[in-house]
Amino acid sequence: MGFRRIENLMDVAKAGYWVELRCLCGQVARHDPMVVIEKLAQRGGDLRLRNLHKTMKCGKCGGKDFTAAHCQGPEIWSG
């Protein structure tokens, strides 16, 4: 099996992952990538993980200084 590069939300969805957003304020949010894709489609946003901060903002502090990466889905989350 080869290495799969995950660079955008479609890659995240195809691989069966969720997207995790980590803000400098400490907020961590995990989202179904298909929900984020739908919302970005309404706004005309870029689907690349490295560019999500241009369209999205932190739900806690309103900041745009966060990192986006893929993560396992809710079936493995604890508490």
MODELLER restraints for C-alpha pairs under 7 A, 6 or more apart:
rsr = mdl.restraints
at = mdl.atoms
rsr.add(forms.Gaussian(group=physical.xy_distance, feature=features.Distance(at['CA:6:A'], at['CA:12:A']), mean=6.15, stdev=0.5))
rsr.add(forms.Gaussian(group=physical.xy_distance, feature=features.Distance(at['CA:7:A'], at['CA:48:A']), mean=5.85, stdev=0.5))
rsr.add(forms.Gaussian(group=physical.xy_distance, feature=features.Distance(at['CA:7:A'], at['CA:49:A']), mean=5.94, stdev=0.5))
rsr.add(forms.Gaussian(group=physical.xy_distance, feature=features.Distance(at['CA:8:A'], at['CA:47:A']), mean=5.34, stdev=0.5))
rsr.add(forms.Gaussian(group=physical.xy_distance, feature=features.Distance(at['CA:8:A'], at['CA:48:A']), mean=3.95, stdev=0.5))
rsr.add(forms.Gaussian(group=physical.xy_distance, feature=features.Distance(at['CA:8:A'], at['CA:49:A']), mean=5.04, stdev=0.5))
rsr.add(forms.Gaussian(group=physical.xy_distance, feature=features.Distance(at['CA:9:A'], at['CA:33:A']), mean=5.84, stdev=0.5))
rsr.add(forms.Gaussian(group=physical.xy_distance, feature=features.Distance(at['CA:9:A'], at['CA:37:A']), mean=6.82, stdev=0.5))
rsr.add(forms.Gaussian(group=physical.xy_distance, feature=features.Distance(at['CA:9:A'], at['CA:47:A']), mean=5.48, stdev=0.5))
rsr.add(forms.Gaussian(group=physical.xy_distance, feature=features.Distance(at['CA:9:A'], at['CA:48:A']), mean=6.34, stdev=0.5))
rsr.add(forms.Gaussian(group=physical.xy_distance, feature=features.Distance(at['CA:9:A'], at['CA:49:A']), mean=6.59, stdev=0.5))
rsr.add(forms.Gaussian(group=physical.xy_distance, feature=features.Distance(at['CA:12:A'], at['CA:18:A']), mean=6.43, stdev=0.5))
rsr.add(forms.Gaussian(group=physical.xy_distance, feature=features.Distance(at['CA:12:A'], at['CA:19:A']), mean=6.99, stdev=0.5))
rsr.add(forms.Gaussian(group=physical.xy_distance, feature=features.Distance(at['CA:12:A'], at['CA:33:A']), mean=6.72, stdev=0.5))
rsr.add(forms.Gaussian(group=physical.xy_distance, feature=features.Distance(at['CA:12:A'], at['CA:70:A']), mean=6.18, stdev=0.5))
rsr.add(forms.Gaussian(group=physical.xy_distance, feature=features.Distance(at['CA:13:A'], at['CA:33:A']), mean=5.72, stdev=0.5))
rsr.add(forms.Gaussian(group=physical.xy_distance, feature=features.Distance(at['CA:13:A'], at['CA:34:A']), mean=6.68, stdev=0.5))
rsr.add(forms.Gaussian(group=physical.xy_distance, feature=features.Distance(at['CA:17:A'], at['CA:70:A']), mean=5.97, stdev=0.5))
rsr.add(forms.Gaussian(group=physical.xy_distance, feature=features.Distance(at['CA:17:A'], at['CA:71:A']), mean=5.58, stdev=0.5))
rsr.add(forms.Gaussian(group=physical.xy_distance, feature=features.Distance(at['CA:17:A'], at['CA:72:A']), mean=5.22, stdev=0.5))
rsr.add(forms.Gaussian(group=physical.xy_distance, feature=features.Distance(at['CA:17:A'], at['CA:73:A']), mean=5.78, stdev=0.5))
rsr.add(forms.Gaussian(group=physical.xy_distance, feature=features.Distance(at['CA:18:A'], at['CA:30:A']), mean=6.63, stdev=0.5))
rsr.add(forms.Gaussian(group=physical.xy_distance, feature=features.Distance(at['CA:18:A'], at['CA:31:A']), mean=5.76, stdev=0.5))
rsr.add(forms.Gaussian(group=physical.xy_distance, feature=features.Distance(at['CA:18:A'], at['CA:32:A']), mean=5.05, stdev=0.5))
rsr.add(forms.Gaussian(group=physical.xy_distance, feature=features.Distance(at['CA:18:A'], at['CA:33:A']), mean=5.57, stdev=0.5))
rsr.add(forms.Gaussian(group=physical.xy_distance, feature=features.Distance(at['CA:18:A'], at['CA:70:A']), mean=5.59, stdev=0.5))
rsr.add(forms.Gaussian(group=physical.xy_distance, feature=features.Distance(at['CA:18:A'], at['CA:71:A']), mean=5.29, stdev=0.5))
rsr.add(forms.Gaussian(group=physical.xy_distance, feature=features.Distance(at['CA:18:A'], at['CA:72:A']), mean=5.98, stdev=0.5))
rsr.add(forms.Gaussian(group=physical.xy_distance, feature=features.Distance(at['CA:18:A'], at['CA:73:A']), mean=5.40, stdev=0.5))
rsr.add(forms.Gaussian(group=physical.xy_distance, feature=features.Distance(at['CA:19:A'], at['CA:30:A']), mean=5.62, stdev=0.5))
rsr.add(forms.Gaussian(group=physical.xy_distance, feature=features.Distance(at['CA:19:A'], at['CA:31:A']), mean=5.36, stdev=0.5))
rsr.add(forms.Gaussian(group=physical.xy_distance, feature=features.Distance(at['CA:19:A'], at['CA:32:A']), mean=6.46, stdev=0.5))
rsr.add(forms.Gaussian(group=physical.xy_distance, feature=features.Distance(at['CA:19:A'], at['CA:33:A']), mean=5.81, stdev=0.5))
rsr.add(forms.Gaussian(group=physical.xy_distance, feature=features.Distance(at['CA:19:A'], at['CA:68:A']), mean=6.73, stdev=0.5))
rsr.add(forms.Gaussian(group=physical.xy_distance, feature=features.Distance(at['CA:19:A'], at['CA:69:A']), mean=5.72, stdev=0.5))
rsr.add(forms.Gaussian(group=physical.xy_distance, feature=features.Distance(at['CA:19:A'], at['CA:70:A']), mean=4.52, stdev=0.5))
rsr.add(forms.Gaussian(group=physical.xy_distance, feature=features.Distance(at['CA:19:A'], at['CA:71:A']), mean=5.89, stdev=0.5))
rsr.add(forms.Gaussian(group=physical.xy_distance, feature=features.Distance(at['CA:20:A'], at['CA:28:A']), mean=6.96, stdev=0.5))
rsr.add(forms.Gaussian(group=physical.xy_distance, feature=features.Distance(at['CA:20:A'], at['CA:29:A']), mean=5.70, stdev=0.5))
rsr.add(forms.Gaussian(group=physical.xy_distance, feature=features.Distance(at['CA:20:A'], at['CA:30:A']), mean=4.40, stdev=0.5))
rsr.add(forms.Gaussian(group=physical.xy_distance, feature=features.Distance(at['CA:20:A'], at['CA:31:A']), mean=6.52, stdev=0.5))
rsr.add(forms.Gaussian(group=physical.xy_distance, feature=features.Distance(at['CA:20:A'], at['CA:68:A']), mean=5.63, stdev=0.5))
rsr.add(forms.Gaussian(group=physical.xy_distance, feature=features.Distance(at['CA:20:A'], at['CA:69:A']), mean=5.33, stdev=0.5))
rsr.add(forms.Gaussian(group=physical.xy_distance, feature=features.Distance(at['CA:20:A'], at['CA:70:A']), mean=5.75, stdev=0.5))
rsr.add(forms.Gaussian(group=physical.xy_distance, feature=features.Distance(at['CA:20:A'], at['CA:71:A']), mean=6.07, stdev=0.5))
rsr.add(forms.Gaussian(group=physical.xy_distance, feature=features.Distance(at['CA:21:A'], at['CA:28:A']), mean=5.67, stdev=0.5))
rsr.add(forms.Gaussian(group=physical.xy_distance, feature=features.Distance(at['CA:21:A'], at['CA:29:A']), mean=5.17, stdev=0.5))
rsr.add(forms.Gaussian(group=physical.xy_distance, feature=features.Distance(at['CA:21:A'], at['CA:30:A']), mean=6.33, stdev=0.5))
rsr.add(forms.Gaussian(group=physical.xy_distance, feature=features.Distance(at['CA:21:A'], at['CA:66:A']), mean=6.37, stdev=0.5))
rsr.add(forms.Gaussian(group=physical.xy_distance, feature=features.Distance(at['CA:21:A'], at['CA:67:A']), mean=5.62, stdev=0.5))
rsr.add(forms.Gaussian(group=physical.xy_distance, feature=features.Distance(at['CA:21:A'], at['CA:68:A']), mean=4.62, stdev=0.5))
rsr.add(forms.Gaussian(group=physical.xy_distance, feature=features.Distance(at['CA:21:A'], at['CA:69:A']), mean=6.72, stdev=0.5))
rsr.add(forms.Gaussian(group=physical.xy_distance, feature=features.Distance(at['CA:22:A'], at['CA:28:A']), mean=4.62, stdev=0.5))
rsr.add(forms.Gaussian(group=physical.xy_distance, feature=features.Distance(at['CA:22:A'], at['CA:29:A']), mean=6.66, stdev=0.5))
rsr.add(forms.Gaussian(group=physical.xy_distance, feature=features.Distance(at['CA:22:A'], at['CA:66:A']), mean=5.23, stdev=0.5))
rsr.add(forms.Gaussian(group=physical.xy_distance, feature=features.Distance(at['CA:22:A'], at['CA:67:A']), mean=5.24, stdev=0.5))
rsr.add(forms.Gaussian(group=physical.xy_distance, feature=features.Distance(at['CA:22:A'], at['CA:68:A']), mean=6.60, stdev=0.5))
rsr.add(forms.Gaussian(group=physical.xy_distance, feature=features.Distance(at['CA:23:A'], at['CA:58:A']), mean=6.58, stdev=0.5))
rsr.add(forms.Gaussian(group=physical.xy_distance, feature=features.Distance(at['CA:23:A'], at['CA:65:A']), mean=6.05, stdev=0.5))
rsr.add(forms.Gaussian(group=physical.xy_distance, feature=features.Distance(at['CA:23:A'], at['CA:66:A']), mean=4.06, stdev=0.5))
rsr.add(forms.Gaussian(group=physical.xy_distance, feature=features.Distance(at['CA:23:A'], at['CA:67:A']), mean=6.54, stdev=0.5))
rsr.add(forms.Gaussian(group=physical.xy_distance, feature=features.Distance(at['CA:24:A'], at['CA:65:A']), mean=6.36, stdev=0.5))
rsr.add(forms.Gaussian(group=physical.xy_distance, feature=features.Distance(at['CA:24:A'], at['CA:66:A']), mean=6.10, stdev=0.5))
rsr.add(forms.Gaussian(group=physical.xy_distance, feature=features.Distance(at['CA:25:A'], at['CA:61:A']), mean=6.95, stdev=0.5))
rsr.add(forms.Gaussian(group=physical.xy_distance, feature=features.Distance(at['CA:27:A'], at['CA:60:A']), mean=6.67, stdev=0.5))
rsr.add(forms.Gaussian(group=physical.xy_distance, feature=features.Distance(at['CA:37:A'], at['CA:47:A']), mean=7.00, stdev=0.5))
rsr.add(forms.Gaussian(group=physical.xy_distance, feature=features.Distance(at['CA:45:A'], at['CA:55:A']), mean=5.77, stdev=0.5))
rsr.add(forms.Gaussian(group=physical.xy_distance, feature=features.Distance(at['CA:46:A'], at['CA:52:A']), mean=6.52, stdev=0.5))
rsr.add(forms.Gaussian(group=physical.xy_distance, feature=features.Distance(at['CA:49:A'], at['CA:68:A']), mean=5.58, stdev=0.5))
rsr.add(forms.Gaussian(group=physical.xy_distance, feature=features.Distance(at['CA:49:A'], at['CA:69:A']), mean=6.70, stdev=0.5))
rsr.add(forms.Gaussian(group=physical.xy_distance, feature=features.Distance(at['CA:50:A'], at['CA:68:A']), mean=6.75, stdev=0.5))
rsr.add(forms.Gaussian(group=physical.xy_distance, feature=features.Distance(at['CA:53:A'], at['CA:64:A']), mean=5.16, stdev=0.5))
rsr.add(forms.Gaussian(group=physical.xy_distance, feature=features.Distance(at['CA:53:A'], at['CA:65:A']), mean=6.70, stdev=0.5))
rsr.add(forms.Gaussian(group=physical.xy_distance, feature=features.Distance(at['CA:53:A'], at['CA:66:A']), mean=6.63, stdev=0.5))
rsr.add(forms.Gaussian(group=physical.xy_distance, feature=features.Distance(at['CA:56:A'], at['CA:64:A']), mean=6.83, stdev=0.5))
rsr.add(forms.Gaussian(group=physical.xy_distance, feature=features.Distance(at['CA:57:A'], at['CA:63:A']), mean=5.45, stdev=0.5))
rsr.add(forms.Gaussian(group=physical.xy_distance, feature=features.Distance(at['CA:57:A'], at['CA:64:A']), mean=4.78, stdev=0.5))
rsr.add(forms.Gaussian(group=physical.xy_distance, feature=features.Distance(at['CA:58:A'], at['CA:64:A']), mean=6.26, stdev=0.5))
